Amino acid sequence: MRDSLVISERGAVLDQIRLPAPIDVATALRPLLRGSGDPTMRLEPGAVIRRATRTPDGPATVALELRRDVVRVTAWGPGAERAIEGVPALVGLLDDPTPFVAHHALIAELARRMPALRLGRTGAVWEVLLPAILEQKVTGTEAWRGYRGLVRAHGEPAPGPGGLRVGPPADVVTGLPYHVFHPFGVERRRADTVRRAAALAPRLEAAVAQATSGDPAPAYRLLRAIPGIGAWTAAEVGLRAFGDPDAVSVGDFHLKHVVSWALAGEPRGTDERMLELLEPYRGQRGRAVRLIELSGITPPRYGPRLAPKRIEAL
C-alpha cells in the first residue's frame, strides 16, 4: 500500500510503501545489479538501494530505504513520479508465489527458509536487454566491462545525489558504429545484436503490458525474432522485465549443472536434463531455479571454468 506522494523543498519526490507481508526487497532487486561497479545501481550500507532508470517522462533516480514492513522511497528527476509508481512491481509486491508447489524435498526446504522471496520486475525491456546481450557467451567480468563502458560513454548523469548514470537510450545506441563498441571488449556479433535490438526497442516496450498481465508469449516471440537473441537472452529479460516466474535460462554455462546436482545429485547436466527435472514446476520453473541459485548449492568442479576470450576470437 502506498502513502501519498510528497514533493520536498529540494525537488525530490517522497513516498513510502507498506509491505503487507515480509518481502526480501534486496534479493528481489539483486538480479538487476550488473557487478559491483554497475554505474546504474548501487547497494549501500544501511539497507539503501539506489537505481537510475529511464521512464517515458524522462530519467529518474530512485532510492529505496528498507525499514521492516515499510520501504521509504525518494526519487529525483523528470521521471520521479513515474518511477515511484513502478516501485511495487520492482520490489516484488505484485508477484504472486501462491501457485508454487514444491515437488522435491530440497525445494520445499528452500521455500520454507526463504518465505520472503519475491520476483521483481522493471516493466522496461531495453534497460535489461542491453546488458543481457552483452553477457552472451562471455564471462561476467567481460560483460560488465562492456556495459560499464557503454553507460559511461553514452549514458548520462542520473538526477539527484549518488553519482549514478542512466543507461544510453535505444535511439542513441541504434546509431553507434561498431568501432565505438570495440574498445569496451564487445565484438561485432554482440554489437550488431545490440543495435538490432535497439532499433526495435519501441515495439518491445509496447509488449511489456501484455507480458506483465500474465501472457509473456508475444513478447518472447518478438524478442526471439531478433537475430542474435535466443532462449537464454529472452529468459534473462523475461525474469527481470516481466517478472516471469517460468523463465529458465536455457543455454547457461553453469545453470544446467547446478539444477541437475540440486535435484538429482548429478554433477553434470544438459539443458534437456535440466528441463526434464524442472518439468513438475512448469509455470513456476523460474521461481524454483531462483530458490536453487540463492541456496548456494554448487556441483563439484571437474573441468575448466569458462575462460575470458580475446575479442578477435568471438
RAMOFEN-V448819 format. One record per helix or strand of 2 or more residues. SS is the DSSP state (a for helix, b for strand). FROM is the first residue (numbers start at 0). TO is the last residue. If there is no record, write none. Layout:
SS & FROM & TO
SS & FROM & TO
This chain:
b & 5 & 6
b & 12 & 17
a & 24 & 29
b & 40 & 43
b & 47 & 54
b & 57 & 66
b & 69 & 75
a & 79 & 84
a & 86 & 89
a & 104 & 112
a & 124 & 133
a & 139 & 153
b & 155 & 156
b & 164 & 165
a & 169 & 173
a & 177 & 181
a & 187 & 198
a & 200 & 205
a & 207 & 211
a & 216 & 223
a & 230 & 241
a & 254 & 263
a & 270 & 280
a & 284 & 294
a & 310 & 312
